[in-house]
Amino acid sequence: TASLKMQSVFAWVDDFLATDRKLLLFAVHLDTIARIQARYQGCCLAINGSTPSRERHDIHERFNNDARIRLLVANNAAGTGWGCTSASDVAFVELYWAPGVHVQMEDRVAGLNRGTGAPICSHWLLARDTVEVKIARLLQAKQEVISQVLDGGECSDDISIYDQFIEELKS
């Protein structure tokens, strides 16, 4: 769905960049990351699994400290091990199957806002009337189950993400 919705993603990012805020933009596929980076040359940096560790550190520092760099597009390679101090907005162009990956990515901006009460904005850029919307619903359901388990809450014995997925695909 990413390739089909890129014009809408570009329009959304253009609108976002009209503000004075910075944005962490996450994708799964390298070609998606490359298309976004090419579109926003000059104000965008990118990280993926092939980015060397030392270079990642430099990219993080530049994103945090250079006012001209407004966008960091990355995959889960940028989802752990650093704290973003310059942005409170995260957007997802593509979804990972595990909700914990999204939580890790959102946590990159949590350090900036921890203790300040400032909101963290997480935007999921979904293509309407696609399987992507159904997957997003399942991710939310999976996260609710995980939260219930971690918080010691009661879980229903009939929780089956697989069954929910099959039902979503049928609808």
Secondary structure, 3 states (H helix, E strand, C coil): CHHHHHHHHHHHHHHHHCCCCCEEEECCCHHHHHHHHHHCCCCEEEECCCCCHHHHHHHHHHHHHCCCCCEEEECHHHCCCCCCCCCCEEEECCCCCCHHHHHHHHHHHHHHHCCCCCCCEEEECCCCCCHHHHHHHHHHHHHHHHHHHHCCCCCCCCCCHHHHHHHHHHC
